[in-house]
Amino acid sequence: VQLQASGGGLVQPGGSLRLSCAASGFPLHDYAIGWFRQAPGKEREGVSFISSRETTTDYADSVKGRFTISKGVAKNTVYLQMNSLKHEDTAVYYCAAGRDRFMLRRRWELHGQYDYWGQGTLVTVSS
């Protein structure tokens, strides 16, 4: 069972990045995916969520209108398209998978709800 997050890098303010979260060893179609981030000295925070059947997506207020979560055609990869990046988006980004259920959808931002975590990918927004 593995989640592999990738796509981070250095980008200027206003730029874009697309993060990927590739799942292996378990059926991603049964799992909801959350993206989280952790900036230096700060707690891990929920960024975005997508339910197993893609019927529900949600975003932290700080990224609404700028980030978009989606599943790939092959359905074993989840993407986070990040546009109009700001300095405050700088963080290590993690993806996590949890069995899709009511309480997870209701409180997707709680990292204790998830069963599997990727290793993180660093996003640095700097001029």
N, C-alpha and C positions, 0 to 999 in steps of 0.2 A: 504494500500500500504506500503510495507516494504522491505527493503534490509538489510540482516543480514550478516555482515562480520565476519569471524572467522578464526582461525588457526594460529594466531600469537603466539610468544613465544620467549624464549631465545635460541639462537643457536650460536655455535662457528663459527669463520671464516672458510669458505670453506664448511660449512654445507648446509642443504636444509630445506625448509619449503614449505608447500602447503597451500595457503590461499583459502578460499571458500567465495563465495558471493551468498547467497540464496535469491531468490525473492519470494514474496507472495503478492497476491492481484492485480496483473496485469500480462498481458501476456508477459513474457520475450522474446518471439520469435519476438515481434515487436520492441524490444528495443536493442540498442547497449549498451555495458558495457565498462566502463573505470575504470582502477585501478589508484589511485593516492596515493601519500604519502606526509607526512609532517614531517620533522625532526625539533627538537627544534630550534627555532630562524630562521627558514627558511620558505619560501613560499611553498604552496602546489604545487606539480609538478605531471604531468602526467607520468605514468609508462608504461601502456599498454592499448590496446584497442582491442575489438572484435566486429564486426558488428552483426546485429541481425541474419543473416543467416549464420554466421561464414565464409563468403567469404573473409573478410578482417580482418587482424590482424596487429598490429603495436606496436612498442616498443620505449621507450626512448633509446637514444644511450648508456646511462650508464648501461642499463640492457640487451641489445641485446646479444644473445648467451648464456645468463644465465637464463633468465625468459621465461616461456611459458604460454600463456593464452589459455584457452579452455573452452568449455561448457560441462556440464555433460550429460550423456545419457538421463536423464529425462528432460533436457533442461531448468530446472528452476534454475540451479546453474552454476555459472561461477567460474573457478579455476584459480589461479595464482601459477604455480609451480616455485619456486625460488631455483636455485642451485648456487653453488660457491659463497655463500653470503659473503659480505664484511662489514667491520665496517660502511662504508658510506651508507649501505642499512638500517641502523637503523632508524626507523620512525614509525609513526602511518600510517597504510595503510587503505585507504577507497575505497569502490567500489561505482560506480555511474551508473545510468541508464538514457538514453536519447532516445527519439524517433529517430529511424534510419533515417537519411536524409543526403543529399550531404554535407552540411556545417559541420555537426557533424563529418563525416568521414574525411573531409579535415582538420579540426582543432580540433581533438579529445582531445588534450592536454589542451584545455581551459575549466576550470571547470564550467564556466557559461553556457556551452552548455547542461548541464545535468539537469534532472527534479527531480530525487530522489537520495538520498545519504544514505549509510549505516553509522553505528555509529563509525566505525574504529576499527582496531585491531593492537595492538602494536607488532612490530618486533624489537628485540634487538639482534644485532650481537656483541658478546663479548667473549673474552677468559677468 
